[in-house]
């Protein structure tokens, strides 16, 4: 319902104020669902924390690990991906391999995360084939932000 704009100098009456309050309440109820969605992050050594979804922090990015690097079967290349100072507790994080070259050597790689702290994730890429590798990692971390 559209509320008519009063004329300048027109006295404000109870009916008009009631209509304004009713419309404000309708708008409030329509947007409140977004404000009350919660995200639960169950973190190792910290346990489960529930916060409003709008307050959760998500960090995503990529990092080159090997650029035209000669590798043998079983070689491991370490990686570190820095989050900055976004998280209050170590977040839930995942890392996936991305073949960024033209060789298929980087199609046969195992990604292993070793540590996750409030500021970084570390791990290794283990190659299952020999050759020249060009690979990066994609990282996504979700957690509780610094207060």
C-alpha positions in Angstrom: 0.0 0.0 0.0 1.4 3.4 -0.9 1.0 6.1 1.8 0.1 9.4 0.4 2.5 12.3 1.1 0.8 14.9 3.3 0.5 18.4 2.0 2.7 21.0 3.7 1.1 22.4 6.7 -1.5 19.6 6.9 -2.0 18.3 10.5 -0.7 14.7 11.0 -3.5 12.6 12.4 -3.6 9.2 14.1 -4.8 7.4 11.0 -1.8 8.7 9.0 0.7 7.7 11.7 -1.0 4.3 11.9 -0.6 3.8 8.1 3.1 4.8 8.3 3.8 2.5 11.2 2.0 -0.4 9.5 4.1 0.0 6.3 7.3 0.2 8.3 6.4 -3.0 10.1 5.7 -4.8 6.8 9.1 -3.7 5.4 10.8 -4.8 8.6 9.2 -8.3 8.5 10.2 -8.7 4.8 13.9 -8.0 5.5 14.2 -9.5 8.9 14.6 -13.1 7.5 18.0 -12.1 6.1 19.1 -10.6 9.4 18.3 -13.8 11.4 20.0 -16.4 9.2 22.7 -18.1 11.2 25.9 -20.0 10.2 27.4 -22.6 12.5 31.2 -23.2 12.1 32.4 -26.3 14.0 36.1 -25.8 14.4 38.7 -28.3 15.7 39.8 -27.5 19.3 37.3 -24.7 19.6 34.0 -26.4 19.0 30.9 -25.1 17.4 30.2 -21.4 17.1 27.0 -19.9 15.7 26.9 -16.4 14.3 24.7 -14.4 12.0 25.5 -15.4 8.4 26.2 -11.8 7.6 29.0 -11.8 10.2 30.8 -14.9 8.9 34.1 -14.2 7.1 34.9 -16.0 3.8 38.4 -15.7 2.3 39.0 -17.2 -1.2 41.9 -17.0 -3.5 44.6 -18.9 -5.4 48.4 -19.2 -5.3 50.8 -20.6 -7.8 52.8 -23.5 -6.4 54.7 -24.7 -9.5 55.6 -22.8 -12.6 57.2 -25.0 -15.3 58.9 -27.0 -12.5 60.4 -30.4 -13.2 59.0 -33.0 -10.8 59.4 -36.7 -10.3 56.9 -39.3 -9.1 56.4 -38.8 -5.3 57.9 -35.2 -5.2 56.1 -32.9 -2.8 56.0 -29.1 -3.2 55.0 -27.1 -0.1 52.5 -24.2 -0.2 51.4 -21.5 2.2 48.3 -19.4 1.7 48.0 -16.4 3.9 44.5 -15.2 5.1 45.7 -12.0 6.8 44.3 -11.3 10.2 40.6 -12.0 9.4 39.9 -14.9 11.7 39.5 -15.2 15.5 39.8 -19.0 15.4 41.3 -21.3 12.8 38.7 -21.4 10.0 37.4 -24.3 8.1 39.5 -24.4 4.9 39.8 -26.4 1.8 42.4 -26.4 -1.0 42.0 -27.8 -4.5 44.6 -28.2 -7.3 44.3 -26.2 -10.5 46.4 -27.2 -13.6 47.5 -23.8 -14.9 49.7 -25.1 -17.7 49.4 -27.1 -20.9 51.0 -30.3 -19.5 48.8 -33.0 -18.0 51.4 -33.7 -15.2 49.4 -31.4 -12.9 46.2 -33.4 -13.5 47.5 -36.2 -11.3 48.3 -34.4 -8.0 47.2 -35.0 -4.4 46.6 -31.9 -2.2 47.2 -32.3 1.5 46.6 -29.6 4.0 49.0 -29.8 6.9 48.1 -26.8 9.2 45.4 -24.2 9.4 45.9 -21.3 11.7 44.0 -18.0 12.2 46.2 -16.4 9.5 47.2 -19.1 7.0 46.9 -22.7 5.6 49.9 -24.8 4.8 50.2 -28.0 2.8 51.8 -29.9 0.0 51.2 -31.0 -3.5 52.3 -34.5 -4.1 52.9 -35.4 -7.8 52.0 -38.9 -9.1 53.7 -38.4 -12.5 57.1 -37.1 -13.7 57.5 -34.2 -16.0 57.1 -30.4 -16.1 54.4 -29.2 -13.8 52.5 -25.9 -13.7 50.0 -25.9 -10.9 48.2 -23.6 -8.5 45.9 -24.1 -5.5 42.5 -22.6 -4.9 41.7 -22.0 -1.3 38.4 -21.2 0.4 38.2 -20.5 4.2 35.1 -19.8 6.2 35.2 -18.8 9.8 34.6 -16.4 12.7 36.1 -13.0 12.0 38.2 -11.1 14.5 36.1 -9.0 16.9 
